Amino acid sequence: MDGIIQFEKVHYKYPEDERESLRGLDLSIREGSFTAVLGRNGSGKSTLAKHMNAILTPTEGRVLVGGVDTADESKLLDVRRQVGMVFQNPDNQIVANVVEDDVAFAPENLGVEPGEIRRRVDAALKQVGMYEHRLHAPHLLSGGQKQRVAIAGVIAMEPRIIVLDEPTAMLDPQGRREVLSTVLRLRREKGMTVVWITHHMDECIHADRLLIMDQGQIAEDGTPAEIFSRVERMKELGLDVPETTGLLYELRQEGLDLPLDALETEACAEAIAQLLR
Amino acid sequence: MAEIRTEALSHVYSAGTPFERTAIEAVSLAIPQGQFVGVIGHTGSGKSTFIQHLNALLLPSGGRVLSGGEDINRDKKSRRDIKWKVGLVFQYPEYQLFEETVYADIAFGPKNMELSPEEVDQRVREAAGFVGVESLFERSPLELSGGQKRRIAIAGVIAMRPEVLVLDEPTAGLDPEGCGQIMENIKNYREQTGATVVIVSHDMDGAAALTERLLVFNEGRLAMDGTPEEIFSRPEELLAMGLAVPRPTAIALALKERGLELDGPVYTRPQLKAAILRAWRAREGRAGTC
């Protein structure tokens, strides 16, 4: 069955580069899934994200979003309506002086009628927990709050898919938690398809699928538990594993009979406590 | 330079306007030469305001900042001199690279110090050596990776040979490999020059493993000041301030909730592993005697 996002032998080379950033990549993303993408700097993960709403189009191969070829310029608006993007730097995404105007910006551009915009903006701000800040100035918000406003701006377009490219890289731990739990809730309540690109291993443990990018290709594809269990392989790819897996791995090497797939802190503590009881 | 000392240091932004906000209040502390200090606190806690006082980038609203016993803000000259002694690396310093080559960018600071060309050259090479970017001298900073740019920006500050190196979130946004390299570079600089290092970080695990002392800011005040061992043995207080604890500490807390109290401080993985192994061996020993 075809995915809602479909990559077919996609190659991409930036004009100024000698090497390709994507090298013959195949990928199918299922509607309603939460896919996390990890990879070291320069592995091609941002380039991958930018292909999902036609910011970039393949130099070879094709990308289909909801069946629409992203290279078809006459369908560009259609693709952008289906896929909302949130980027790393919240300051680069804010366009208005009042939070609710910022959230209304995209639906206004899509020509949505005013009454409907009002309804969508209010609903979106409530969904990210920023409704009470709707009349505030965005530049006075914290990083985590700004990212939630950016997410509200995306939801107000009512896309089927939300792609977040390192949305927490510039945030403090509290901001990171706010943004991740907002996205997890959206997915649960609205059934949105989520693609979450990150450096933080710990943010991937809630995903139903984890992709590891390396040198423009998908090096690993599986559930977080499957992939993180392969500690040596992760190190080879220049990545780390969550603290829980790293600890369990080292304890197993000492001869303790522990599972490697207890990714969450509570699950990890439970497994250790059971063994020591 | 001997030590840096703050005496009842306070800072109020937009004083006398409706936007008046006290960022830090009555901060008194001394940092001896050569110490490796971590500064933690959530956004808005005052930690960035605090470090900007260490090289007179901000003027105190109250209190003083002393370097080697002298007020760094006593006159124009002292405010200028302290900029060479205390090097400040901002968040995302790579956005401040602007020269055409890596070499020229690193040379910018020492050139402004009116040193001889030979001295500038020596310093550029030395600073590049600390962060491992000598092979990139002729490249344009714009064509390099994020981690490389970050290291070049840090080299630009190191080239001024600061006695105190202050870094605001030096690893933010980098992948694990990039983070590791930068922390290693900073550690080497300190070990080889005896410089004081003050590092602002959200990364509790890194702060726990590397620093000798932690300053915890909360609502503009210095809320805690101690060794990582002292600070992280009070995880409940940190959590109450909305801060994270190192991940090994979080796992230890979850074990404690399950009735398994580990002995000794736990804020790094080797400590956690050792404590669990001790508990396991004690249990195996018990089982053996049954």
Boltz contact constraints between the chains, C-beta under 6 A:
constraints:
  - contact:
      token1: [A, 40]
      token2: [B, 175]
      max_distance: 6.0
  - contact:
      token1: [A, 40]
      token2: [B, 177]
      max_distance: 6.0
  - contact:
      token1: [A, 41]
      token2: [B, 145]
      max_distance: 6.0
  - contact:
      token1: [A, 41]
      token2: [B, 146]
      max_distance: 6.0
  - contact:
      token1: [A, 41]
      token2: [B, 147]
      max_distance: 6.0
  - contact:
      token1: [A, 41]
      token2: [B, 175]
      max_distance: 6.0
  - contact:
      token1: [A, 41]
      token2: [B, 178]
      max_distance: 6.0
  - contact:
      token1: [A, 42]
      token2: [B, 145]
      max_distance: 6.0
  - contact:
      token1: [A, 142]
      token2: [B, 43]
      max_distance: 6.0
  - contact:
      token1: [A, 169]
      token2: [B, 173]
      max_distance: 6.0
  - contact:
      token1: [A, 172]
      token2: [B, 42]
      max_distance: 6.0
  - contact:
      token1: [A, 172]
      token2: [B, 43]
      max_distance: 6.0
  - contact:
      token1: [A, 172]
      token2: [B, 202]
      max_distance: 6.0
  - contact:
      token1: [A, 173]
      token2: [B, 202]
      max_distance: 6.0
  - contact:
      token1: [A, 173]
      token2: [B, 244]
      max_distance: 6.0
  - contact:
      token1: [A, 174]
      token2: [B, 42]
      max_distance: 6.0
  - contact:
      token1: [A, 174]
      token2: [B, 242]
      max_distance: 6.0
  - contact:
      token1: [A, 199]
      token2: [B, 175]
      max_distance: 6.0
  - contact:
      token1: [A, 238]
      token2: [B, 177]
      max_distance: 6.0
  - contact:
      token1: [A, 240]
      token2: [B, 176]
      max_distance: 6.0
  - contact:
      token1: [A, 243]
      token2: [B, 247]
      max_distance: 6.0
  - contact:
      token1: [A, 250]
      token2: [B, 273]
      max_distance: 6.0
  - contact:
      token1: [A, 254]
      token2: [B, 277]
      max_distance: 6.0
  - contact:
      token1: [A, 265]
      token2: [B, 250]
      max_distance: 6.0
  - contact:
      token1: [A, 265]
      token2: [B, 251]
      max_distance: 6.0
  - contact:
      token1: [A, 265]
      token2: [B, 254]
      max_distance: 6.0
  - contact:
      token1: [A, 266]
      token2: [B, 254]
      max_distance: 6.0
  - contact:
      token1: [A, 268]
      token2: [B, 251]
      max_distance: 6.0
  - contact:
      token1: [A, 269]
      token2: [B, 251]
      max_distance: 6.0
  - contact:
      token1: [A, 269]
      token2: [B, 254]
      max_distance: 6.0
  - contact:
      token1: [A, 269]
      token2: [B, 255]
      max_distance: 6.0
  - contact:
      token1: [A, 269]
      token2: [B, 258]
      max_distance: 6.0
  - contact:
      token1: [A, 273]
      token2: [B, 255]
      max_distance: 6.0
  - contact:
      token1: [A, 273]
      token2: [B, 258]
      max_distance: 6.0
  - contact:
      token1: [A, 273]
      token2: [B, 260]
      max_distance: 6.0
  - contact:
      token1: [A, 276]
      token2: [B, 260]
      max_distance: 6.0
  - contact:
      token1: [A, 276]
      token2: [B, 279]
      max_distance: 6.0
  - contact:
      token1: [A, 276]
      token2: [B, 283]
      max_distance: 6.0
